[in-house]
Structures are given as structure tokens and as C-alpha cells.
Amino acid sequence: MATLKFAVLPGDGIGPEVMDAALGVLQAACRKDGDELSYKICDVGGAAIDSCGKALPESTVEQCRNSDAILFGSVGGPKWENLPPNEQPERAALLPLRKIFKLFANIRPGLLYPQLTDASPLKSERIPEGIDIVCIRELTGGIYFGEKKTFEIDGEPAACDTMMYRKSEIERIADVAGKTAMARGKKVCSIDKANVLETSVLWRKTVTEFFKKNYPEVELSYMYVDNAAMQLARNPNQFDVFFTENMFGDILSDEMAVICGSLGMLCSASLGDIKNSLGLKFGLYEPAGGTAPDIAGKGIANPCAQILSAALMMRYSFGEDAIATKIENAVRNAVCGGIRTGDIAFGKTPVSTDEMAKAVIERL
């Protein structure tokens, strides 16, 4: 029997509701396999601002440090939008967590079951077999973490954000892409803007050399980011694995979420080089969607993304691939069997958040 120790940060809006559902599924899955869950629920985001005045309390950070992984909900909402930008939940909680734990790689599967093609804005004939791709985004470099300043030019307000990448930062995200491609179809696309940006010129040169040396069996292609955005909307399955820098990845992963039908179905893992007490990767696992304040408290949110994020935690941070696969199959069987929340109902009678979780548990 293994004890699986992780920090639970439900956050705001629908975060606590879908987190409860995910924890119920985790408990059921681990009980069947004899593992024991050990976790503590901590405030983060707007909830933490309300309780102690800051979005990321030191007590929460300390609990994360004493854990082997972080299961994260979502943060933010209208209540805190009037705070100074540096104090708002998104910037003051999630970005610091990524920096503190050096979580430089975001792995986001883009999965759309064939039975849910009606949920996608793409015509079903373009994606008759659904969608199965992976976006890997560099998470701690680039313009979001570069030097920022405001100043005046000839008396006029101006601002500057600096985009910078080091060769080593590019190599380590390329390595994540290479490993992911090797576990799938040995095909990867590197996305940049090398016709305009010096950072992208270095990115492409570094990626080319790295794959030639370390992953010669992987088919490597390149695409400019503007074309990649168009190609994702035109024919997403031409990609298998694609990877890119921070800002481009932010935009393309959200586009991928839209074409996959519902943010309520998309999970993610943010990983780095830090090892946990088990000698595996410390990671932060979160759904792709936000806090959805318009439906918070109504018990109708889709918990599948949070459940699937928990499955990724089992795989990457606890080495429990069998449990992860069991959870993923249970979600697939429930959804494809017609058990669906309102965002993916499409003529089916929608179920509640708790009913969706119960259906997944029954299929474990």
C-alpha cells in the first residue's frame, strides 16, 4: 500500500465543486487498488484574498513544498477584478506557483471523443474520429516572465515587455516534446515566428540541433504560429504533438480547447525538473477552464477536466499509470455512454456535477 501525499487548492467559482468530485473519484479508484490518499485543502486565489489578504499565502506554499504534487482548481472572478493587476488571483497565485516550483512544461491533451464531435465548432466531417493531439507549452520563460517597465516617450505613456529565451530553456522543453512524441506517434511540430523574432530564430536552431542529436527517430516539422492557428481550426489531427513558447502556447492551447468542444473536458499537467519524495516529477495539475462564476454554486459544472487532471497526477507524480488509465477509461465510458453535464449534453438529459462523478465512480 502506498500513501499518496498532495496539496489540494480548490480556488474560486466552480473550483471547490469540481474538486470535490475529483477527490471522490480519486478516493474510489485508490481504494480499489489499496493506495491511501493523504492531502490537505488550502486556500488560494480569491478565496485566500478573502481569508488572509493575499492570493498565495505562505502557509499554502509550505503545504505544497511538503507534498509530492499539487491538485489545483481555478482562480479569479469579478469580485477581485478591481484589485491592482499584481494582486489579482491569476497573476498573484498561479504564476508564482509555477516560478517557485520551476514548472516549465505544460502538457495539455486535446481530446475530443468521436461521440462528442457535435460539441466542436468544427464540422463533424472534418473530425469524424474526434480529436487526439497534445500541446506542450513552455511555461516559465518568454514575455510573461521577462523584464517589464512603464515609462514616457516625448511625454507620452509607454510600456515594454521583454521576451527572452536561453538555449537551455529551449532544450528542456524540446526534451519534453521529444519524450511525449516517442510515447505517441513519433511526430512533433515546433511552432515559432522565426521569420520575425530573434527568440524564434534561436528556438528553431536549438530545436533542430537537439532533435537531430537526441531524437533522430522523431519526425520533426516547423510551423509559424499564425499558420498553426489556422491549421488547428482547419485540420487539427494533422498534428500529433506540437510545442511552442509561452505566449504562443497560451493562445494556441486555448484555441485547441475550443475546437475540442468544452473546457470542462480538458485537463493539464505542469511539470519541471524537481523530484518529489518518490523520486518522480513534482507537478501541478489543473483543468484548462476557468472559475465560471455564472454557474458557481449551482451544482451543474462539468467535473471531468478536474477528474482527468487528477488522473495525470497519478501518472506523472505517483507513477500509478494503471489507476490513471482506469480513471480516464471510466470518464470516457460515462461520457460516451450518454452521462453528460449541460455543456456537452446535446439532446441528452443533463446531470449534475455530483451525478457525473458518481457515474465515473460506477465505471471504475
C-alpha positions as CSV (number, residue, x, y, z in Angstrom):
1,M,0.0,0.0,0.0
2,A,1.3,3.4,-1.0
3,T,0.5,6.7,0.7
4,L,-0.1,9.5,-1.9
5,K,0.6,12.9,-0.5
6,F,-0.6,16.0,-2.3
7,A,-1.9,19.5,-1.7
8,V,-5.4,20.4,-2.8
9,L,-6.0,24.0,-3.9
10,P,-9.7,24.3,-5.0
11,G,-9.7,28.0,-5.7
12,D,-12.7,30.0,-6.7
13,G,-16.0,29.8,-8.5
14,I,-16.7,26.2,-9.6
15,G,-13.3,25.1,-8.3
16,P,-14.5,23.7,-5.0
17,E,-17.4,21.8,-6.6
18,V,-15.4,20.1,-9.3
19,M,-12.5,19.4,-6.8
20,D,-14.9,17.6,-4.5
21,A,-16.0,15.4,-7.4
22,A,-12.4,14.7,-8.5
23,L,-11.4,13.8,-4.9
24,G,-14.4,11.4,-4.7
25,V,-13.2,9.6,-7.9
26,L,-9.6,9.5,-6.7
27,Q,-10.6,8.0,-3.4
28,A,-12.7,5.3,-5.1
29,A,-10.0,4.5,-7.6
30,C,-7.2,4.3,-5.0
31,R,-9.4,2.3,-2.5
32,K,-9.8,-0.4,-5.1
33,D,-6.0,-0.6,-5.6
34,G,-5.1,-0.4,-1.9
35,D,-3.5,3.1,-2.0
36,E,-4.2,5.7,0.6
37,L,-4.7,9.4,-0.1
38,S,-3.1,12.0,2.2
39,Y,-4.0,15.6,1.3
40,K,-4.7,18.9,2.9
41,I,-7.1,21.5,1.4
42,C,-5.5,25.0,1.2
43,D,-6.9,28.5,0.2
44,V,-5.6,30.0,-3.0
45,G,-6.7,32.8,-5.3
46,G,-9.7,35.0,-4.4
47,A,-10.6,32.7,-1.5
48,A,-7.2,33.3,0.0
49,I,-7.5,37.0,-0.5
50,D,-10.8,37.0,1.4
51,S,-9.4,34.8,4.2
52,C,-5.9,36.2,4.7
53,G,-5.4,39.1,2.4
54,K,-3.2,37.6,-0.3
55,A,-3.8,35.2,-3.2
56,L,-1.0,32.8,-2.3
57,P,-0.4,32.6,1.4
58,E,2.9,31.3,2.7
59,S,1.0,28.5,4.5
60,T,-0.3,27.3,1.2
61,V,3.2,27.4,-0.4
62,E,4.6,25.5,2.6
63,Q,1.9,22.8,2.3
64,C,2.8,22.4,-1.4
65,R,6.5,22.1,-0.5
66,N,5.7,19.3,1.9
67,S,3.7,17.4,-0.7
68,D,4.5,15.3,-3.8
69,A,2.1,17.2,-6.1
70,I,-0.5,19.9,-6.3
71,L,-4.1,19.4,-7.5
72,F,-5.2,22.8,-8.5
73,G,-8.7,24.1,-9.3
74,S,-9.1,27.6,-10.8
75,V,-8.8,31.1,-9.5
76,G,-10.3,34.5,-10.1
77,G,-13.6,36.1,-10.7
78,P,-15.4,39.5,-10.9
79,K,-15.2,40.1,-7.2
80,W,-11.4,40.6,-7.4
81,E,-11.1,42.3,-10.8
82,N,-10.7,45.8,-9.4
83,L,-7.6,44.9,-7.4
84,P,-4.2,46.1,-8.8
85,P,-3.0,43.7,-11.5
86,N,-0.2,42.3,-9.4
87,E,-2.7,41.4,-6.6
88,Q,-5.3,39.7,-8.7
89,P,-5.7,36.0,-8.2
90,E,-4.4,34.8,-11.6
91,R,-1.2,36.8,-11.5
92,A,-0.6,36.6,-7.8
93,A,-1.2,32.9,-7.3
94,L,-0.7,30.7,-10.4
95,L,2.3,32.5,-11.9
96,P,4.3,32.5,-8.6
97,L,3.5,28.8,-8.1
98,R,4.9,28.0,-11.5
99,K,8.0,30.0,-10.6
100,I,8.5,28.7,-7.1
101,F,8.4,25.1,-8.2
102,K,10.1,25.7,-11.6
103,L,7.2,24.2,-13.6
104,F,8.4,25.0,-17.0
105,A,6.4,22.5,-19.1
106,N,2.6,22.5,-19.5
107,I,1.3,19.3,-21.1
108,R,-2.3,19.7,-22.3
109,P,-4.0,16.9,-24.1
110,G,-6.5,17.9,-26.7
111,L,-9.1,15.1,-26.7
112,L,-12.5,15.0,-28.2
113,Y,-14.4,11.7,-28.2
114,P,-16.0,10.7,-31.5
115,Q,-19.4,10.8,-29.7
116,L,-18.9,14.4,-28.9
117,T,-18.0,15.9,-32.3
118,D,-21.2,17.9,-32.2
119,A,-19.6,19.9,-29.3
120,S,-16.9,21.2,-31.5
121,P,-17.4,24.3,-33.7
122,L,-15.7,22.4,-36.5
123,K,-17.8,20.5,-38.9
124,S,-18.1,16.9,-37.9
125,E,-16.9,15.7,-41.3
126,R,-13.6,17.4,-40.6
127,I,-13.1,15.4,-37.4
128,P,-15.2,12.1,-37.8
129,E,-12.9,10.2,-35.4
130,G,-12.8,13.1,-32.9
131,I,-9.5,14.8,-31.9
132,D,-6.4,13.4,-30.2
133,I,-3.5,15.8,-30.0
134,V,-1.1,17.2,-27.4
135,C,0.0,20.8,-26.9
136,I,3.2,21.3,-24.9
137,R,3.8,24.9,-23.8
138,E,6.9,26.4,-22.3
139,L,5.7,27.9,-19.0
140,T,8.3,29.9,-17.2
141,G,10.1,32.0,-19.9
142,G,9.3,34.4,-22.6
143,I,7.4,37.6,-22.5
144,Y,5.3,36.7,-19.4
145,F,8.5,36.4,-17.2
146,G,10.7,38.9,-19.0
147,E,11.5,42.4,-17.7
148,K,8.6,44.8,-17.7
149,K,8.6,48.5,-17.4
150,T,6.5,51.6,-18.0
151,F,8.0,54.9,-19.0
152,E,7.3,58.0,-21.1
153,I,8.5,58.9,-24.6
154,D,8.2,62.6,-25.5
155,G,5.7,62.9,-22.7
156,E,3.5,60.0,-23.9
157,P,2.9,56.9,-21.7
158,A,4.6,53.8,-23.0
159,A,5.2,50.3,-21.8
160,C,7.6,47.4,-22.6
161,D,7.5,43.6,-22.0
162,T,10.7,41.7,-22.8
163,M,10.7,38.3,-24.5
164,M,13.8,36.3,-23.8
165,Y,14.8,32.7,-24.1
166,R,18.1,30.9,-23.3
167,K,19.3,27.9,-25.2
168,S,18.9,25.7,-22.1
169,E,15.3,26.7,-21.6
170,I,14.5,25.7,-25.2
171,E,16.4,22.4,-24.9
172,R,14.5,21.3,-21.8
173,I,11.0,22.0,-23.3
174,A,12.2,20.3,-26.6
175,D,13.1,17.2,-24.4
176,V,9.6,17.1,-23.0
177,A,8.2,17.3,-26.5
178,G,10.6,14.5,-27.7
179,K,9.6,12.2,-24.9
180,T,5.9,12.8,-25.5
181,A,6.3,12.2,-29.2
182,M,8.2,8.9,-28.6
183,A,5.3,7.7,-26.5
184,R,2.8,8.5,-29.2
185,G,3.3,8.7,-33.0
186,K,7.0,9.8,-33.1
187,K,5.8,13.0,-34.8
188,V,6.2,16.6,-33.5
189,C,5.7,20.1,-34.7
190,S,7.7,23.0,-33.4
191,I,5.8,26.3,-33.6
192,D,7.6,29.7,-33.7
193,K,7.8,33.0,-35.5
194,A,11.3,32.7,-36.9
195,N,10.6,35.0,-39.8
196,V,10.2,37.9,-37.4
197,L,11.5,37.2,-33.9
198,E,15.2,36.7,-32.8
199,T,14.0,34.4,-30.0
200,S,12.3,32.2,-32.5
201,V,15.4,32.1,-34.7
202,L,17.3,30.8,-31.7
203,W,14.3,28.5,-30.9
204,R,14.3,26.9,-34.3
205,K,18.1,26.5,-34.5
206,T,18.2,24.9,-31.0
207,V,15.3,22.6,-31.6
208,T,16.8,21.4,-34.9
209,E,20.1,20.5,-33.3
210,F,18.5,19.0,-30.2
211,F,16.2,16.6,-32.1
212,K,18.9,15.6,-34.5
213,K,21.1,14.6,-31.6
214,N,18.6,13.2,-29.1
215,Y,15.5,12.1,-31.1
216,P,16.6,11.2,-34.6
217,E,13.7,8.8,-35.0
218,V,11.1,11.5,-34.4
219,E,9.7,13.3,-37.4
220,L,10.2,17.0,-36.7
221,S,8.4,19.7,-38.6
222,Y,8.1,23.5,-38.2
223,M,5.2,26.0,-38.5
224,Y,4.8,29.7,-38.0
225,V,2.4,30.5,-35.2
226,D,-0.1,32.3,-37.4
227,N,-0.3,29.4,-39.8
228,A,-0.5,27.0,-36.9
229,A,-3.6,28.8,-35.5
230,M,-5.2,28.5,-38.9
231,Q,-4.2,24.8,-39.3
232,L,-5.6,23.9,-35.9
233,A,-9.0,25.3,-37.0
234,R,-8.7,23.7,-40.4
235,N,-7.5,20.2,-39.6
236,P,-6.3,19.6,-36.0
237,N,-5.5,16.0,-36.5
238,Q,-2.6,16.8,-38.8
239,F,-0.8,17.4,-35.6
240,D,0.1,14.7,-33.1
241,V,2.3,16.6,-30.6
242,F,3.1,20.3,-31.0
243,F,5.2,22.5,-28.8
244,T,5.9,26.2,-28.5
245,E,7.0,29.1,-26.3
246,N,4.9,30.6,-23.5
247,M,2.7,33.3,-25.1
248,F,2.1,31.3,-28.4
249,G,1.3,28.3,-26.2
250,D,-1.2,30.2,-24.1
251,I,-3.1,31.3,-27.2
252,L,-2.9,28.0,-29.2
253,S,-3.8,25.8,-26.2
254,D,-7.0,27.9,-25.7
255,E,-7.8,27.6,-29.4
256,M,-7.3,23.8,-29.1
257,A,-9.7,23.8,-26.1
258,V,-12.4,25.5,-28.2
259,I,-12.1,23.1,-31.1
260,C,-12.2,20.1,-28.6
261,G,-15.7,21.2,-27.6
262,S,-15.7,22.1,-24.0
263,L,-13.3,23.4,-21.5
264,G,-15.0,21.1,-19.0
265,M,-13.3,18.1,-20.6
266,L,-9.7,19.3,-20.9
267,C,-7.0,18.7,-18.3
268,S,-3.4,19.7,-18.0
269,A,-0.1,18.9,-16.2
270,S,2.6,21.5,-15.4
271,L,5.9,19.8,-14.7
272,G,9.5,20.7,-14.0
273,D,12.8,19.0,-13.0
274,I,12.1,19.0,-9.3
275,K,11.7,15.4,-7.9
276,N,9.2,14.6,-5.2
277,S,9.8,12.3,-2.3
278,L,9.0,9.3,-4.5
279,G,11.8,10.3,-7.0
280,L,9.1,11.2,-9.6
281,K,8.2,14.6,-11.1
282,F,6.7,17.2,-8.8
283,G,3.8,18.7,-10.7
284,L,0.7,21.0,-10.7
285,Y,-2.4,19.5,-12.2
286,E,-5.4,21.7,-13.2
287,P,-8.3,21.9,-15.6
288,A,-8.0,24.1,-18.7
289,G,-11.1,26.1,-17.9
290,G,-11.7,29.0,-15.5
291,T,-13.9,29.6,-12.5
292,A,-17.2,30.0,-14.4
293,P,-18.7,32.4,-11.9
294,D,-22.0,32.4,-13.7
295,I,-22.7,28.8,-12.8
296,A,-20.8,28.6,-9.5
297,G,-22.8,27.1,-6.7
298,K,-25.4,25.6,-9.0
299,G,-24.0,22.1,-9.0
300,I,-24.0,21.8,-12.8
301,A,-20.4,22.3,-13.7
302,N,-18.6,19.6,-15.6
303,P,-16.0,17.9,-13.3
304,C,-14.4,15.8,-16.0
305,A,-11.4,18.1,-16.6
306,Q,-10.6,18.2,-12.9
307,I,-11.0,14.4,-12.7
308,L,-8.8,13.9,-15.7
309,S,-6.2,16.3,-14.2
310,A,-6.2,14.1,-11.1
311,A,-5.5,11.1,-13.4
312,L,-2.5,12.9,-14.8
313,M,-1.3,13.5,-11.3
314,M,-1.5,9.7,-10.6
315,R,0.5,9.0,-13.8
316,Y,3.3,11.6,-13.6
317,S,3.8,12.3,-9.9
318,F,2.9,9.0,-8.3
319,G,3.8,6.5,-11.1
320,E,0.3,4.9,-10.9
321,D,-0.3,4.6,-14.6
322,A,-2.8,1.8,-14.1
323,I,-5.0,3.9,-11.9
324,A,-4.7,6.9,-14.2
325,T,-5.8,4.8,-17.2
326,K,-8.6,3.3,-15.2
327,I,-9.9,6.8,-14.3
328,E,-9.5,8.0,-18.0
329,N,-11.4,5.0,-19.3
330,A,-14.2,5.5,-16.7
331,V,-14.7,9.1,-17.8
332,R,-14.7,8.0,-21.4
333,N,-17.2,5.3,-20.8
334,A,-19.5,7.5,-18.8
335,V,-19.5,10.4,-21.3
336,C,-19.7,8.2,-24.4
337,G,-22.5,6.2,-22.7
338,G,-24.6,9.3,-22.5
339,I,-24.0,10.6,-19.0
340,R,-23.2,14.3,-19.5
341,T,-23.4,17.6,-17.9
342,G,-25.1,20.5,-19.6
343,D,-22.1,21.8,-21.5
344,I,-21.9,18.5,-23.5
345,A,-25.5,17.2,-23.2
346,F,-26.6,17.8,-26.9
347,G,-30.1,16.4,-26.5
348,K,-29.3,14.2,-23.5
349,T,-30.8,14.9,-20.1
350,P,-28.0,16.8,-18.3
351,V,-26.8,15.5,-15.0
352,S,-25.4,17.4,-12.0
353,T,-21.7,17.7,-11.1
354,D,-22.2,15.0,-8.4
355,E,-24.1,12.7,-10.7
356,M,-21.3,12.9,-13.3
357,A,-18.8,12.0,-10.6
358,K,-20.9,9.1,-9.4
359,A,-21.2,7.8,-13.0
360,V,-17.4,7.8,-13.3
361,I,-17.0,6.0,-10.0
362,E,-19.5,3.4,-11.0
363,R,-17.4,2.7,-14.1
364,L,-14.1,2.3,-12.3
